């Protein structure tokens, strides 16, 4: 009789430990590991101890009996999940690593996502069953849950989903700051005429919004970081850290992006000019400027701060470029020169203060049409 009571107590302990861990883990995981770190690891250790104690007399405690659980995290083993949870709870890594269901392109938060749910759901169901219960609490899992974590919500205005799935939290900016990036600035020439002579303010707003959305789409396709819309242009970065996550070098990503943006903009602004009251004699369109270098990225009060010479010089390139043209600075030209199917033509230019410099007009060939 005493042994039966002890075993019942084991299942009760497991039920309480798992329920507590599930609650704290939800906050921990949703905050990208920023809330209740110590408490969550302690709760994880309690689960592991409770499971180990039951395994001494009931190996079936980890058996997945529900088909819906089995199909959710294919290939996962609760035994392996318990081992990984134990290592994480005693360590310092932000999230546990599980072999099953994980890969190099899976973010750390997503790695803990399905596996922890599988383990806790199994333990709760089996413990309730062992205690003679027949009713189970609601257990839910959605593939969209990672999109509502703190890191995802913070960076979704800047980064494509494919990159967000492979990166998380504060590591993004530290890695980018240590890497090489290409800064791209687009400047709409004669944008004031498009606003002044629009049929109404709504026409200008709709047109500029459609244009910005397309630029953001192209930035996402090629693994760029969309910094901001500037009112009459945009600022995008192509970091070797980010573009690798979409299978491209940062120079290839830049060339695909710049060619598509240029081609799209020429046709878009030509059509836009047909809908204004007074069409300017000077060509209206997008000028593009770019430079390469190290850029320091910081997150200050949820504001992206980017500082670097490459940004300054990409702005100067865009200011000096004509509508429909792409100007790149000297270092970026040297980086691109060895790549196929493009031309670089030297162009004399000067800054707003009268400082002269040599830029290069870039013309990517048809092989850089990405078809996004």
VOKE-535178 format. One record per residue (C-alpha): residue number from 0; x, y, z; chain; residue in three letters. Coordinates in steps of 0.25 Angstrom, whole numbers, plus 5000, padded with zeros to 4 digits. Example, Ala and Ser with C-alpha at 12.3 -4.5 7.8 and 13.67 -1.06 7.14 Angstrom:
residues 2
{pado 0,{5049,4982,5031},"A","ALA"};
{pado 1,{5055,4996,5029},"A","SER"};
END
This chain:
residues 372
{pado 0,{5000,5000,5000},"A","UNK"};
{pado 1,{5011,5009,5003},"A","UNK"};
{pado 2,{5018,5007,4990},"A","UNK"};
{pado 3,{5005,5010,4983},"A","UNK"};
{pado 4,{5004,5023,4990},"A","UNK"};
{pado 5,{5019,5026,4987},"A","UNK"};
{pado 6,{5016,5024,4972},"A","UNK"};
{pado 7,{5004,5032,4972},"A","UNK"};
{pado 8,{5012,5043,4979},"A","UNK"};
{pado 9,{5022,5042,4968},"A","UNK"};
{pado 10,{5011,5044,4957},"A","UNK"};
{pado 11,{5005,5056,4965},"A","UNK"};
{pado 12,{5019,5062,4966},"A","UNK"};
{pado 13,{5021,5060,4951},"A","UNK"};
{pado 14,{5008,5067,4948},"A","UNK"};
{pado 15,{5011,5079,4957},"A","UNK"};
{pado 16,{5025,5080,4952},"A","UNK"};
{pado 17,{5021,5079,4937},"A","UNK"};
{pado 18,{5009,5089,4939},"A","UNK"};
{pado 19,{5018,5099,4946},"A","UNK"};
{pado 20,{5029,5098,4935},"A","UNK"};
{pado 21,{5019,5099,4924},"A","UNK"};
{pado 22,{5014,5112,4930},"A","UNK"};
{pado 23,{5028,5118,4932},"A","UNK"};
{pado 24,{5033,5113,4919},"A","UNK"};
{pado 25,{5022,5120,4912},"A","UNK"};
{pado 26,{5027,5134,4917},"A","UNK"};
{pado 27,{5042,5130,4915},"A","UNK"};
{pado 28,{5040,5125,4901},"A","UNK"};
{pado 29,{5031,5137,4897},"A","UNK"};
{pado 30,{5041,5147,4902},"A","UNK"};
{pado 31,{5052,5140,4895},"A","UNK"};
{pado 32,{5058,5136,4908},"A","UNK"};
{pado 33,{5058,5150,4915},"A","UNK"};
{pado 34,{5047,5147,4925},"A","UNK"};
{pado 35,{5049,5137,4937},"A","UNK"};
{pado 36,{5062,5131,4933},"A","UNK"};
{pado 37,{5066,5125,4946},"A","UNK"};
{pado 38,{5052,5121,4950},"A","UNK"};
{pado 39,{5050,5114,4936},"A","UNK"};
{pado 40,{5063,5106,4938},"A","UNK"};
{pado 41,{5059,5102,4952},"A","UNK"};
{pado 42,{5045,5098,4947},"A","UNK"};
{pado 43,{5052,5090,4936},"A","UNK"};
{pado 44,{5061,5082,4946},"A","UNK"};
{pado 45,{5049,5079,4954},"A","UNK"};
{pado 46,{5042,5072,4942},"A","UNK"};
{pado 47,{5055,5064,4939},"A","UNK"};
{pado 48,{5056,5059,4954},"A","UNK"};
{pado 49,{5041,5056,4954},"A","UNK"};
{pado 50,{5042,5048,4941},"A","UNK"};
{pado 51,{5055,5041,4945},"A","UNK"};
{pado 52,{5048,5036,4958},"A","UNK"};
{pado 53,{5036,5031,4950},"A","UNK"};
{pado 54,{5045,5024,4940},"A","UNK"};
{pado 55,{5050,5015,4951},"A","UNK"};
{pado 56,{5036,5008,4951},"A","UNK"};
{pado 57,{5029,5012,4939},"A","UNK"};
{pado 58,{5036,5014,4926},"A","UNK"};
{pado 59,{5023,5017,4919},"A","UNK"};
{pado 60,{5023,5031,4925},"A","UNK"};
{pado 61,{5030,5036,4912},"A","UNK"};
{pado 62,{5022,5028,4903},"A","UNK"};
{pado 63,{5014,5037,4892},"A","UNK"};
{pado 64,{5000,5030,4892},"A","UNK"};
{pado 65,{4993,5041,4884},"A","UNK"};
{pado 66,{4994,5041,4869},"A","UNK"};
{pado 67,{4993,5056,4868},"A","UNK"};
{pado 68,{5005,5058,4877},"A","UNK"};
{pado 69,{5013,5047,4869},"A","UNK"};
{pado 70,{5011,5054,4856},"A","UNK"};
{pado 71,{5014,5068,4861},"A","UNK"};
{pado 72,{5029,5067,4864},"A","UNK"};
{pado 73,{5033,5056,4854},"A","UNK"};
{pado 74,{5045,5048,4858},"A","UNK"};
{pado 75,{5046,5054,4873},"A","UNK"};
{pado 76,{5048,5045,4884},"A","UNK"};
{pado 77,{5044,5049,4898},"A","UNK"};
{pado 78,{5056,5042,4904},"A","UNK"};
{pado 79,{5065,5050,4896},"A","UNK"};
{pado 80,{5057,5063,4899},"A","UNK"};
{pado 81,{5058,5060,4914},"A","UNK"};
{pado 82,{5073,5059,4912},"A","UNK"};
{pado 83,{5074,5072,4905},"A","UNK"};
{pado 84,{5065,5079,4915},"A","UNK"};
{pado 85,{5074,5074,4926},"A","UNK"};
{pado 86,{5086,5080,4919},"A","UNK"};
{pado 87,{5080,5093,4916},"A","UNK"};
{pado 88,{5074,5095,4930},"A","UNK"};
{pado 89,{5088,5093,4936},"A","UNK"};
{pado 90,{5095,5102,4926},"A","UNK"};
{pado 91,{5095,5116,4920},"A","UNK"};
{pado 92,{5090,5114,4906},"A","UNK"};
{pado 93,{5077,5122,4903},"A","UNK"};
{pado 94,{5069,5110,4898},"A","UNK"};
{pado 95,{5071,5095,4898},"A","UNK"};
{pado 96,{5076,5088,4885},"A","UNK"};
{pado 97,{5069,5076,4880},"A","UNK"};
{pado 98,{5074,5068,4868},"A","UNK"};
{pado 99,{5060,5064,4863},"A","UNK"};
{pado 100,{5053,5074,4855},"A","UNK"};
{pado 101,{5065,5084,4856},"A","UNK"};
{pado 102,{5075,5089,4846},"A","UNK"};
{pado 103,{5085,5100,4843},"A","UNK"};
{pado 104,{5073,5109,4838},"A","UNK"};
{pado 105,{5065,5107,4851},"A","UNK"};
{pado 106,{5065,5118,4861},"A","UNK"};
{pado 107,{5069,5115,4875},"A","UNK"};
{pado 108,{5055,5119,4880},"A","UNK"};
{pado 109,{5048,5110,4869},"A","UNK"};
{pado 110,{5057,5098,4873},"A","UNK"};
{pado 111,{5051,5098,4887},"A","UNK"};
{pado 112,{5037,5101,4881},"A","UNK"};
{pado 113,{5031,5087,4877},"A","UNK"};
{pado 114,{5040,5078,4885},"A","UNK"};
{pado 115,{5036,5084,4899},"A","UNK"};
{pado 116,{5022,5084,4895},"A","UNK"};
{pado 117,{5023,5069,4891},"A","UNK"};
{pado 118,{5029,5066,4905},"A","UNK"};
{pado 119,{5020,5074,4914},"A","UNK"};
{pado 120,{5007,5069,4907},"A","UNK"};
{pado 121,{5012,5055,4908},"A","UNK"};
{pado 122,{5015,5056,4922},"A","UNK"};
{pado 123,{5002,5063,4926},"A","UNK"};
{pado 124,{4994,5052,4919},"A","UNK"};
{pado 125,{5001,5040,4924},"A","UNK"};
{pado 126,{5001,5046,4938},"A","UNK"};
{pado 127,{4987,5048,4938},"A","UNK"};
{pado 128,{4984,5035,4933},"A","UNK"};
{pado 129,{4993,5028,4943},"A","UNK"};
{pado 130,{4985,5035,4954},"A","UNK"};
{pado 131,{4972,5030,4949},"A","UNK"};
{pado 132,{4967,5043,4942},"A","UNK"};
{pado 133,{4961,5043,4928},"A","UNK"};
{pado 134,{4960,5058,4925},"A","UNK"};
{pado 135,{4972,5065,4919},"A","UNK"};
{pado 136,{4974,5080,4918},"A","UNK"};
{pado 137,{4974,5087,4905},"A","UNK"};
{pado 138,{4988,5086,4898},"A","UNK"};
{pado 139,{4990,5094,4886},"A","UNK"};
{pado 140,{5002,5097,4876},"A","UNK"};
{pado 141,{5002,5106,4864},"A","UNK"};
{pado 142,{5013,5108,4854},"A","UNK"};
{pado 143,{5010,5123,4854},"A","UNK"};
{pado 144,{5014,5124,4869},"A","UNK"};
{pado 145,{5029,5128,4866},"A","UNK"};
{pado 146,{5024,5140,4859},"A","UNK"};
{pado 147,{5019,5146,4872},"A","UNK"};
{pado 148,{5031,5145,4880},"A","UNK"};
{pado 149,{5038,5157,4885},"A","UNK"};
{pado 150,{5050,5156,4875},"A","UNK"};
{pado 151,{5041,5153,4863},"A","UNK"};
{pado 152,{5032,5165,4866},"A","UNK"};
{pado 153,{5044,5174,4868},"A","UNK"};
{pado 154,{5050,5171,4855},"A","UNK"};
{pado 155,{5039,5168,4845},"A","UNK"};
{pado 156,{5039,5182,4840},"A","UNK"};
{pado 157,{5053,5181,4836},"A","UNK"};
{pado 158,{5056,5166,4833},"A","UNK"};
{pado 159,{5050,5156,4824},"A","UNK"};
{pado 160,{5043,5144,4830},"A","UNK"};
{pado 161,{5054,5134,4825},"A","UNK"};
{pado 162,{5064,5142,4832},"A","UNK"};
{pado 163,{5056,5143,4845},"A","UNK"};
{pado 164,{5054,5128,4845},"A","UNK"};
{pado 165,{5070,5126,4845},"A","UNK"};
{pado 166,{5073,5138,4855},"A","UNK"};
{pado 167,{5068,5143,4868},"A","UNK"};
{pado 168,{5069,5154,4878},"A","UNK"};
{pado 169,{5081,5162,4881},"A","UNK"};
{pado 170,{5091,5154,4873},"A","UNK"};
{pado 171,{5086,5160,4860},"A","UNK"};
{pado 172,{5092,5174,4862},"A","UNK"};
{pado 173,{5105,5169,4868},"A","UNK"};
{pado 174,{5108,5159,4857},"A","UNK"};
{pado 175,{5104,5170,4846},"A","UNK"};
{pado 176,{5113,5180,4852},"A","UNK"};
{pado 177,{5125,5171,4852},"A","UNK"};
{pado 178,{5122,5167,4837},"A","UNK"};
{pado 179,{5123,5174,4824},"A","UNK"};
{pado 180,{5111,5181,4818},"A","UNK"};
{pado 181,{5106,5188,4806},"A","UNK"};
{pado 182,{5098,5200,4808},"A","UNK"};
{pado 183,{5088,5204,4797},"A","UNK"};
{pado 184,{5081,5217,4797},"A","UNK"};
{pado 185,{5069,5220,4787},"A","UNK"};
{pado 186,{5066,5235,4784},"A","UNK"};
{pado 187,{5054,5239,4776},"A","UNK"};
{pado 188,{5058,5250,4767},"A","UNK"};
{pado 189,{5047,5261,4766},"A","UNK"};
{pado 190,{5038,5255,4776},"A","UNK"};
{pado 191,{5033,5269,4780},"A","UNK"};
{pado 192,{5027,5270,4766},"A","UNK"};
{pado 193,{5020,5257,4768},"A","UNK"};
{pado 194,{5014,5262,4781},"A","UNK"};
{pado 195,{5011,5276,4776},"A","UNK"};
{pado 196,{5004,5273,4763},"A","UNK"};
{pado 197,{4997,5260,4768},"A","UNK"};
{pado 198,{4982,5260,4765},"A","UNK"};
{pado 199,{4981,5260,4781},"A","UNK"};
{pado 200,{4988,5256,4793},"A","UNK"};
{pado 201,{4982,5242,4793},"A","UNK"};
{pado 202,{4988,5239,4779},"A","UNK"};
{pado 203,{5002,5242,4784},"A","UNK"};
{pado 204,{5000,5234,4797},"A","UNK"};
{pado 205,{4995,5222,4789},"A","UNK"};
{pado 206,{5006,5222,4779},"A","UNK"};
{pado 207,{5018,5224,4789},"A","UNK"};
{pado 208,{5012,5213,4798},"A","UNK"};
{pado 209,{5011,5203,4786},"A","UNK"};
{pado 210,{5026,5207,4782},"A","UNK"};
{pado 211,{5031,5205,4796},"A","UNK"};
{pado 212,{5024,5192,4798},"A","UNK"};
{pado 213,{5030,5186,4785},"A","UNK"};
{pado 214,{5044,5191,4790},"A","UNK"};
{pado 215,{5042,5184,4803},"A","UNK"};
{pado 216,{5037,5171,4796},"A","UNK"};
{pado 217,{5050,5171,4788},"A","UNK"};
{pado 218,{5059,5174,4800},"A","UNK"};
{pado 219,{5052,5162,4807},"A","UNK"};
{pado 220,{5055,5153,4795},"A","UNK"};
{pado 221,{5069,5155,4795},"A","UNK"};
{pado 222,{5072,5155,4810},"A","UNK"};
{pado 223,{5073,5170,4812},"A","UNK"};
{pado 224,{5071,5178,4824},"A","UNK"};
{pado 225,{5061,5189,4821},"A","UNK"};
{pado 226,{5064,5201,4830},"A","UNK"};
{pado 227,{5054,5212,4826},"A","UNK"};
{pado 228,{5046,5219,4816},"A","UNK"};
{pado 229,{5052,5233,4816},"A","UNK"};
{pado 230,{5040,5241,4810},"A","UNK"};
{pado 231,{5046,5241,4796},"A","UNK"};
{pado 232,{5054,5229,4796},"A","UNK"};
{pado 233,{5059,5217,4805},"A","UNK"};
{pado 234,{5071,5211,4812},"A","UNK"};
{pado 235,{5074,5196,4811},"A","UNK"};
{pado 236,{5086,5188,4816},"A","UNK"};
{pado 237,{5092,5175,4810},"A","UNK"};
{pado 238,{5100,5168,4821},"A","UNK"};
{pado 239,{5108,5155,4818},"A","UNK"};
{pado 240,{5102,5150,4831},"A","UNK"};
{pado 241,{5088,5152,4826},"A","UNK"};
{pado 242,{5089,5148,4812},"A","UNK"};
{pado 243,{5096,5135,4815},"A","UNK"};
{pado 244,{5082,5131,4821},"A","UNK"};
{pado 245,{5075,5132,4808},"A","UNK"};
{pado 246,{5087,5125,4801},"A","UNK"};
{pado 247,{5094,5137,4794},"A","UNK"};
{pado 248,{5107,5145,4796},"A","UNK"};
{pado 249,{5104,5159,4799},"A","UNK"};
{pado 250,{5110,5164,4786},"A","UNK"};
{pado 251,{5100,5155,4778},"A","UNK"};
{pado 252,{5089,5159,4787},"A","UNK"};
{pado 253,{5092,5173,4785},"A","UNK"};
{pado 254,{5093,5172,4769},"A","UNK"};
{pado 255,{5080,5164,4768},"A","UNK"};
{pado 256,{5073,5174,4777},"A","UNK"};
{pado 257,{5079,5186,4770},"A","UNK"};
{pado 258,{5076,5181,4756},"A","UNK"};
{pado 259,{5061,5178,4759},"A","UNK"};
{pado 260,{5059,5191,4767},"A","UNK"};
{pado 261,{5065,5199,4755},"A","UNK"};
{pado 262,{5056,5192,4745},"A","UNK"};
{pado 263,{5043,5193,4753},"A","UNK"};
{pado 264,{5046,5207,4756},"A","UNK"};
{pado 265,{5048,5212,4742},"A","UNK"};
{pado 266,{5034,5206,4738},"A","UNK"};
{pado 267,{5027,5210,4751},"A","UNK"};
{pado 268,{5031,5225,4750},"A","UNK"};
{pado 269,{5029,5226,4735},"A","UNK"};
{pado 270,{5014,5221,4738},"A","UNK"};
{pado 271,{5013,5231,4750},"A","UNK"};
{pado 272,{5017,5243,4742},"A","UNK"};
{pado 273,{5006,5240,4732},"A","UNK"};
{pado 274,{4996,5243,4744},"A","UNK"};
{pado 275,{5001,5257,4749},"A","UNK"};
{pado 276,{4996,5270,4745},"A","UNK"};
{pado 277,{5009,5276,4741},"A","UNK"};
{pado 278,{5020,5266,4736},"A","UNK"};
{pado 279,{5034,5272,4739},"A","UNK"};
{pado 280,{5044,5274,4727},"A","UNK"};
{pado 281,{5055,5267,4735},"A","UNK"};
{pado 282,{5054,5252,4737},"A","UNK"};
{pado 283,{5046,5247,4749},"A","UNK"};
{pado 284,{5051,5234,4755},"A","UNK"};
{pado 285,{5059,5226,4765},"A","UNK"};
{pado 286,{5074,5229,4766},"A","UNK"};
{pado 287,{5082,5218,4774},"A","UNK"};
{pado 288,{5095,5219,4781},"A","UNK"};
{pado 289,{5103,5209,4789},"A","UNK"};
{pado 290,{5116,5206,4797},"A","UNK"};
{pado 291,{5122,5195,4805},"A","UNK"};
{pado 292,{5129,5194,4818},"A","UNK"};
{pado 293,{5126,5192,4833},"A","UNK"};
{pado 294,{5114,5198,4839},"A","UNK"};
{pado 295,{5111,5199,4854},"A","UNK"};
{pado 296,{5097,5194,4857},"A","UNK"};
{pado 297,{5090,5197,4870},"A","UNK"};
{pado 298,{5076,5196,4876},"A","UNK"};
{pado 299,{5073,5208,4885},"A","UNK"};
{pado 300,{5059,5208,4891},"A","UNK"};
{pado 301,{5054,5199,4879},"A","UNK"};
{pado 302,{5060,5208,4869},"A","UNK"};
{pado 303,{5070,5203,4859},"A","UNK"};
{pado 304,{5082,5212,4859},"A","UNK"};
{pado 305,{5092,5209,4848},"A","UNK"};
{pado 306,{5105,5217,4847},"A","UNK"};
{pado 307,{5117,5216,4837},"A","UNK"};
{pado 308,{5124,5223,4825},"A","UNK"};
{pado 309,{5117,5213,4815},"A","UNK"};
{pado 310,{5104,5220,4819},"A","UNK"};
{pado 311,{5110,5234,4817},"A","UNK"};
{pado 312,{5116,5230,4803},"A","UNK"};
{pado 313,{5104,5222,4798},"A","UNK"};
{pado 314,{5096,5235,4801},"A","UNK"};
{pado 315,{5106,5243,4793},"A","UNK"};
{pado 316,{5105,5233,4782},"A","UNK"};
{pado 317,{5090,5234,4781},"A","UNK"};
{pado 318,{5091,5249,4781},"A","UNK"};
{pado 319,{5100,5250,4770},"A","UNK"};
{pado 320,{5093,5239,4761},"A","UNK"};
{pado 321,{5083,5243,4751},"A","UNK"};
{pado 322,{5069,5236,4751},"A","UNK"};
{pado 323,{5070,5222,4746},"A","UNK"};
{pado 324,{5085,5221,4749},"A","UNK"};
{pado 325,{5093,5213,4759},"A","UNK"};
{pado 326,{5105,5219,4765},"A","UNK"};
{pado 327,{5115,5211,4774},"A","UNK"};
{pado 328,{5127,5216,4781},"A","UNK"};
{pado 329,{5142,5212,4779},"A","UNK"};
{pado 330,{5143,5201,4789},"A","UNK"};
{pado 331,{5130,5194,4785},"A","UNK"};
{pado 332,{5134,5195,4770},"A","UNK"};
{pado 333,{5147,5188,4773},"A","UNK"};
{pado 334,{5139,5177,4780},"A","UNK"};
{pado 335,{5129,5176,4768},"A","UNK"};
{pado 336,{5139,5176,4757},"A","UNK"};
{pado 337,{5142,5162,4757},"A","UNK"};
{pado 338,{5128,5157,4756},"A","UNK"};
{pado 339,{5122,5154,4742},"A","UNK"};
{pado 340,{5112,5161,4733},"A","UNK"};
{pado 341,{5113,5175,4738},"A","UNK"};
{pado 342,{5120,5188,4734},"A","UNK"};
{pado 343,{5126,5199,4743},"A","UNK"};
{pado 344,{5128,5213,4736},"A","UNK"};
{pado 345,{5136,5224,4744},"A","UNK"};
{pado 346,{5128,5236,4746},"A","UNK"};
{pado 347,{5134,5249,4752},"A","UNK"};
{pado 348,{5125,5255,4763},"A","UNK"};
{pado 349,{5126,5264,4775},"A","UNK"};
{pado 350,{5119,5265,4789},"A","UNK"};
{pado 351,{5110,5277,4793},"A","UNK"};
{pado 352,{5122,5284,4799},"A","UNK"};
{pado 353,{5129,5283,4786},"A","UNK"};
{pado 354,{5139,5272,4789},"A","UNK"};
{pado 355,{5141,5264,4776},"A","UNK"};
{pado 356,{5142,5249,4775},"A","UNK"};
{pado 357,{5141,5238,4765},"A","UNK"};
{pado 358,{5129,5229,4765},"A","UNK"};
{pado 359,{5125,5217,4756},"A","UNK"};
{pado 360,{5112,5215,4749},"A","UNK"};
{pado 361,{5108,5201,4750},"A","UNK"};
{pado 362,{5100,5193,4739},"A","UNK"};
{pado 363,{5097,5179,4743},"A","UNK"};
{pado 364,{5094,5170,4731},"A","UNK"};
{pado 365,{5082,5162,4729},"A","UNK"};
{pado 366,{5087,5150,4737},"A","UNK"};
{pado 367,{5085,5158,4749},"A","UNK"};
{pado 368,{5070,5159,4747},"A","UNK"};
{pado 369,{5065,5150,4758},"A","UNK"};
{pado 370,{5050,5149,4754},"A","UNK"};
{pado 371,{5045,5152,4768},"A","UNK"};
END
